[in-house]
Amino acid sequence: MRVNLLVMCALSVLCGCQYNTDYVIEWHEEKTFKLDEINTEVLTSYEILPLSRELLHAKDFWVYQDTVLIVLNKPTSDYWVEFYSTKSGAMLTRKIRKGNGPMEMLNCNARVNTDSLYVRDFVKGNYTVIDLKEIIQYKDAYELEPFKKYKEELNVYDVHEIGGKMLFLNPYCFSSSDDGVDNKEPRFFYSDGRNPDTRKLNAFNVSQGHILINESKRLVLFAGLDLSQIEIYDYSLAPLTKITGPKKLNVKYSYNDGRVSFFEAVFYSYMGACNAGDSFYVTYSGQNVEKISGTYIFQFDWSGNLLGSFFLDKYLATISTSSDGNTLYVRGKDDDGLVVLYKFHR
């Protein structure tokens, strides 16, 4: 009886540790900005990279070191990732075949972080990291790293490797003051840290966003896709700065079978993010996804101070910069709805 009692006590302690998830965030600094309180430059002068018009399978674009166009394709292509010379238009190499076999992917999202391209198959739940410097050097001879699983325990939206650990975007991080709901879960968690409390509302579909890592400053940034909010943490995940704005979206939620989903309309907030050294850029819509008629580009320093605001009457998403920071490359859609790459000179 005493042994059983000790076992039960031990299990109670373990369960208590596992589900002790009443996380209350305390920001070091909070900033708010509004569209009617800032100066926004309307962009009227831009170019469309001619090569981008020829890539009919393209889903997303980035430019690396001014000379390489990185392309993530739609499922209509045989390969998910392609690399082209921005000067000659020649294909440098292509990687990751479409399929369900070894070293193949079924459907992908991707993002660039400094010298790395993260490609993740959100269907099979695996990912790989492509070293951009090496793939440009070795081209077809470049060998992909073995794919790694990132959904073995939880259906997380995104992952990033930091110091040999995996940083996960928490699908249980959710709150709605209008509905009086607060999961009290952190935005991120590490693979060797405490896991989320899976008994709480699953907010995978409504708590998505972009991860951006500043390796030199050891900072982690989250820009909400469905939330008009930017959050900055240090590598220990201590909350540093929250930036709210520039709009308050009237998002409505529904709750069914322990899951959160959007009720009726879906809004897109921050649609892309990129590191520009001492600053970062984000693209912002703040509109119903079915009615996007224009996009803002905001520049912040890593303390959360707004440095610049720009607007273009186009649908824009992924963003990258030139080496000197004077040129912005933004994936968007032209007037015919074709995915193209816009080029702006600062």
C-alpha positions as CSV (number, residue, x, y, z in Angstrom):
1,M,0.0,0.0,0.0
2,R,2.8,2.4,0.9
3,V,4.6,1.6,-2.4
4,N,1.4,2.3,-4.3
5,L,0.9,5.6,-2.4
6,L,4.5,6.7,-3.2
7,V,4.0,5.9,-6.9
8,M,0.7,7.8,-7.0
9,C,2.4,10.8,-5.3
10,A,5.3,10.7,-7.8
11,L,2.8,10.6,-10.7
12,S,0.9,13.5,-9.3
13,V,4.1,15.5,-9.1
14,L,5.0,14.6,-12.7
15,C,1.6,15.5,-14.0
16,G,1.6,18.7,-12.0
17,C,4.9,19.7,-13.7
18,Q,3.7,18.7,-17.1
19,Y,0.5,20.7,-16.9
20,N,1.7,23.6,-14.8
21,T,1.1,26.0,-17.6
22,D,-0.5,29.1,-16.2
23,Y,1.9,31.4,-18.0
24,V,1.5,35.1,-17.5
25,I,3.5,37.2,-19.8
26,E,5.2,40.4,-18.5
27,W,6.7,42.6,-21.3
28,H,9.7,44.7,-20.7
29,E,8.2,47.3,-23.0
30,E,5.0,47.7,-25.0
31,K,4.6,50.0,-28.0
32,T,1.5,50.9,-30.0
33,F,1.3,52.7,-33.4
34,K,-1.6,53.7,-35.5
35,L,-1.9,54.5,-39.2
36,D,-3.3,57.9,-38.7
37,E,-0.5,58.9,-36.4
38,I,2.5,58.0,-38.7
39,N,3.9,59.3,-42.0
40,T,3.5,56.8,-44.8
41,E,5.2,57.1,-48.1
42,V,3.0,55.9,-51.0
43,L,5.2,53.9,-53.4
44,T,4.6,54.9,-57.0
45,S,8.0,53.9,-58.5
46,Y,8.9,50.2,-58.7
47,E,10.1,47.5,-61.1
48,I,8.9,44.0,-61.7
49,L,11.7,41.5,-62.1
50,P,11.1,40.2,-65.7
51,L,12.3,36.7,-64.7
52,S,9.5,36.4,-62.1
53,R,6.9,36.7,-64.8
54,E,8.3,33.6,-66.5
55,L,8.1,31.4,-63.5
56,L,4.5,30.3,-63.6
57,H,4.7,27.7,-60.9
58,A,6.1,30.2,-58.3
59,K,4.4,30.6,-55.0
60,D,7.0,32.8,-53.1
61,F,10.2,34.7,-54.0
62,W,13.3,35.9,-52.1
63,V,16.5,37.6,-53.3
64,Y,19.7,36.5,-51.7
65,Q,22.9,38.7,-51.9
66,D,21.3,40.6,-54.8
67,T,22.3,38.0,-57.3
68,V,20.2,34.9,-56.6
69,L,16.4,34.5,-56.9
70,I,15.1,31.8,-54.5
71,V,11.7,30.4,-55.7
72,L,9.3,28.2,-53.7
73,N,6.9,26.6,-56.1
74,K,3.3,25.6,-56.0
75,P,2.3,21.9,-56.1
76,T,2.0,22.2,-59.9
77,S,5.8,21.9,-60.2
78,D,7.9,18.7,-60.1
79,Y,10.4,20.5,-57.7
80,W,9.6,22.6,-54.7
81,V,12.7,24.9,-54.6
82,E,14.6,26.5,-57.5
83,F,17.5,29.0,-57.6
84,Y,18.1,31.4,-60.5
85,S,20.7,34.0,-61.4
86,T,18.9,37.4,-61.2
87,K,21.3,38.7,-63.9
88,S,21.3,36.0,-66.5
89,G,18.0,34.3,-65.6
90,A,19.7,30.9,-65.8
91,M,18.7,28.2,-63.3
92,L,21.5,27.4,-60.8
93,T,19.9,24.3,-59.4
94,R,16.6,22.9,-58.0
95,K,15.9,20.7,-55.1
96,I,13.3,18.6,-53.3
97,R,11.1,16.6,-55.6
98,K,7.4,16.5,-55.1
99,G,6.2,13.2,-53.9
100,N,5.8,10.9,-50.9
101,G,9.1,9.0,-51.2
102,P,12.3,9.4,-49.3
103,M,13.7,13.0,-49.5
104,E,10.5,14.2,-51.2
105,M,7.8,16.5,-49.9
106,L,4.1,16.7,-50.5
107,N,3.4,20.4,-49.8
108,C,5.6,23.1,-48.6
109,N,6.1,26.4,-46.9
110,A,9.5,28.1,-46.7
111,R,11.2,31.2,-45.2
112,V,14.7,32.7,-45.4
113,N,16.6,33.5,-42.3
114,T,20.0,35.2,-42.9
115,D,21.9,32.5,-44.8
116,S,19.4,29.6,-44.4
117,L,16.3,28.6,-46.2
118,Y,13.9,26.6,-44.1
119,V,11.6,24.3,-46.1
120,R,8.9,22.4,-44.3
121,D,6.4,19.9,-45.5
122,F,3.3,20.8,-43.5
123,V,1.6,17.6,-44.7
124,K,4.3,15.0,-43.7
125,G,5.5,17.1,-40.8
126,N,9.2,17.3,-41.7
127,Y,11.7,20.0,-42.7
128,T,15.1,20.6,-44.0
129,V,17.5,23.6,-43.8
130,I,19.4,24.7,-46.9
131,D,22.7,26.5,-46.5
132,L,22.3,29.3,-49.1
133,K,26.1,30.0,-49.4
134,E,26.9,26.4,-50.0
135,I,24.1,25.6,-52.5
136,I,25.1,28.6,-54.6
137,Q,28.7,27.4,-54.6
138,Y,28.0,23.7,-55.2
139,K,24.7,23.9,-57.1
140,D,23.6,20.4,-58.3
141,A,26.3,18.8,-56.2
142,Y,24.9,20.2,-53.0
143,E,23.4,17.4,-50.8
144,L,20.4,18.1,-48.7
145,E,20.5,17.4,-45.0
146,P,18.3,14.5,-44.0
147,F,14.8,15.6,-43.3
148,K,13.8,16.1,-39.6
149,K,10.5,15.5,-38.0
150,Y,8.8,18.4,-36.3
151,K,5.3,17.2,-35.7
152,E,5.9,13.9,-33.8
153,E,4.2,15.1,-30.6
154,L,2.3,18.3,-31.5
155,N,0.9,19.8,-34.7
156,V,3.0,22.9,-34.5
157,Y,3.0,25.5,-37.3
158,D,6.7,26.3,-37.6
159,V,10.1,25.4,-36.2
160,H,13.6,26.9,-36.0
161,E,16.9,25.4,-34.8
162,I,18.8,27.4,-32.2
163,G,21.9,26.0,-30.5
164,G,21.1,22.4,-31.2
165,K,17.5,22.7,-29.9
166,M,14.2,23.1,-31.8
167,L,12.2,26.2,-31.2
168,F,8.5,25.6,-31.8
169,L,5.6,28.0,-32.4
170,N,3.1,27.0,-29.7
171,P,-0.3,26.0,-31.2
172,Y,-1.9,26.5,-27.8
173,C,-0.9,30.2,-27.4
174,F,-4.3,32.0,-27.7
175,S,-6.4,34.6,-26.0
176,S,-9.4,36.7,-26.8
177,S,-10.4,39.5,-24.5
178,D,-13.8,39.8,-26.3
179,D,-14.6,36.2,-25.5
180,G,-13.0,36.2,-22.1
181,V,-10.6,33.4,-23.1
182,D,-7.0,33.1,-22.2
183,N,-5.0,29.8,-22.5
184,K,-2.1,31.4,-20.6
185,E,0.4,29.7,-22.9
186,P,3.7,31.1,-24.2
187,R,4.2,32.0,-27.8
188,F,7.3,29.7,-28.1
189,F,8.7,26.6,-26.4
190,Y,11.9,24.7,-26.9
191,S,12.2,21.0,-27.6
192,D,14.0,20.4,-24.2
193,G,11.6,22.7,-22.3
194,R,8.1,22.3,-20.9
195,N,5.4,21.2,-23.3
196,P,2.1,23.0,-23.8
197,D,-1.0,21.9,-21.9
198,T,-2.8,20.0,-24.6
199,R,-6.0,20.0,-22.6
200,K,-6.5,23.7,-23.5
201,L,-8.0,25.1,-26.7
202,N,-6.1,24.2,-29.8
203,A,-5.5,27.4,-31.7
204,F,-3.3,26.1,-34.6
205,N,-5.5,27.7,-37.3
206,V,-5.7,31.1,-35.6
207,S,-2.3,31.6,-33.9
208,Q,0.0,31.4,-36.9
209,G,2.7,33.8,-37.8
210,H,6.3,34.4,-39.0
211,I,9.5,33.5,-37.1
212,L,12.5,35.7,-37.6
213,I,15.8,35.1,-35.8
214,N,18.5,37.7,-35.3
215,E,21.5,35.6,-34.6
216,S,24.0,38.4,-33.9
217,K,21.6,40.0,-31.3
218,R,20.3,36.6,-30.1
219,L,16.7,37.7,-30.6
220,V,13.5,35.8,-31.7
221,L,10.7,37.7,-33.4
222,F,7.1,36.7,-34.0
223,A,5.0,38.6,-36.5
224,G,1.3,37.5,-36.3
225,L,-0.3,36.5,-39.6
226,D,-3.7,36.6,-38.0
227,L,-2.8,39.1,-35.2
228,S,-1.8,42.7,-35.5
229,Q,1.1,42.2,-33.1
230,I,4.9,41.8,-33.2
231,E,6.7,40.2,-30.3
232,I,10.4,40.2,-29.6
233,Y,12.1,37.7,-27.2
234,D,15.7,36.9,-26.3
235,Y,17.1,33.4,-26.8
236,S,15.9,32.3,-23.3
237,L,12.4,33.4,-24.5
238,A,12.2,36.2,-22.0
239,P,9.6,38.7,-23.4
240,L,11.2,42.0,-24.3
241,T,9.0,44.1,-26.6
242,K,5.5,43.9,-27.9
243,I,4.4,46.1,-30.8
244,T,0.7,46.4,-31.3
245,G,-0.9,48.0,-34.4
246,P,-1.4,49.6,-36.7
247,K,-5.1,48.4,-36.8
248,K,-7.4,46.7,-34.3
249,L,-9.1,44.0,-36.3
250,N,-12.6,42.9,-35.5
251,V,-11.7,39.2,-35.6
252,K,-14.5,36.8,-34.5
253,Y,-13.8,33.2,-33.4
254,S,-15.8,30.0,-33.0
255,Y,-15.1,27.2,-30.6
256,N,-15.9,23.6,-31.4
257,D,-14.5,20.3,-30.0
258,G,-11.7,22.0,-28.2
259,R,-10.5,23.9,-31.3
260,V,-10.6,27.6,-32.2
261,S,-11.4,28.7,-35.7
262,F,-12.3,32.0,-37.4
263,F,-16.0,32.9,-37.6
264,E,-16.9,34.0,-41.1
265,A,-14.1,36.4,-42.1
266,V,-10.4,35.7,-42.1
267,F,-8.0,38.7,-41.8
268,Y,-4.3,38.7,-42.7
269,S,-2.0,41.0,-40.7
270,Y,1.7,40.5,-41.0
271,M,2.4,38.6,-44.2
272,G,6.2,38.6,-44.3
273,A,9.3,39.5,-42.3
274,C,13.0,39.9,-43.0
275,N,16.2,40.8,-41.1
276,A,18.0,43.9,-42.3
277,G,20.8,43.9,-39.8
278,D,20.1,46.7,-37.3
279,S,16.5,46.7,-38.4
280,F,13.8,44.4,-39.8
281,Y,11.0,44.8,-42.3
282,V,7.5,43.4,-42.3
283,T,4.7,43.5,-44.8
284,Y,1.2,44.2,-43.4
285,S,-2.3,44.0,-44.8
286,G,-4.9,44.2,-42.0
287,Q,-7.7,43.3,-44.4
288,N,-10.1,40.5,-45.1
289,V,-8.0,38.0,-47.0
290,E,-10.6,38.0,-49.8
291,K,-10.5,41.8,-50.2
292,I,-6.8,42.7,-49.9
293,S,-6.3,45.8,-52.0
294,G,-3.0,47.2,-50.7
295,T,-0.1,46.4,-48.4
296,Y,2.1,48.4,-46.0
297,I,5.8,47.8,-45.5
298,F,7.1,48.8,-42.0
299,Q,10.7,49.1,-40.9
300,F,11.5,48.8,-37.2
301,D,14.7,48.7,-35.2
302,W,15.2,45.7,-32.9
303,S,14.0,47.8,-29.9
304,G,10.6,48.1,-31.6
305,N,10.9,51.7,-32.8
306,L,9.2,52.5,-36.1
307,L,11.7,53.7,-38.7
308,G,9.7,53.9,-41.9
309,S,6.3,53.3,-43.4
310,F,5.4,52.6,-47.0
311,F,2.3,51.6,-49.0
312,L,1.6,50.0,-52.3
313,D,-1.8,49.3,-53.8
314,K,-0.8,45.6,-54.4
315,Y,-1.1,42.3,-52.6
316,L,2.4,41.8,-51.1
317,A,3.8,39.1,-48.9
318,T,7.4,37.7,-48.6
319,I,10.1,40.4,-48.4
320,S,13.9,40.5,-48.7
321,T,16.5,43.3,-48.9
322,S,19.7,44.0,-50.9
323,S,23.1,43.7,-49.2
324,D,23.3,47.5,-48.7
325,G,19.7,47.7,-47.5
326,N,18.7,50.3,-50.2
327,T,16.6,47.9,-52.2
328,L,13.5,45.9,-51.2
329,Y,12.4,42.8,-53.0
330,V,8.7,41.9,-52.3
331,R,6.7,39.0,-53.6
332,G,3.3,40.2,-54.8
333,K,0.6,40.0,-57.4
334,D,0.3,42.1,-60.4
335,D,-3.0,43.5,-61.8
336,D,-3.7,40.2,-63.5
337,G,-3.2,38.2,-60.3
338,L,0.1,36.8,-61.5
339,V,2.7,36.2,-58.8
340,V,5.7,38.5,-59.4
341,L,8.6,40.0,-57.6
342,Y,8.5,43.8,-57.0
343,K,11.7,45.8,-56.6
344,F,11.8,49.1,-54.8
345,H,14.7,51.5,-54.3
346,R,14.9,53.3,-51.0
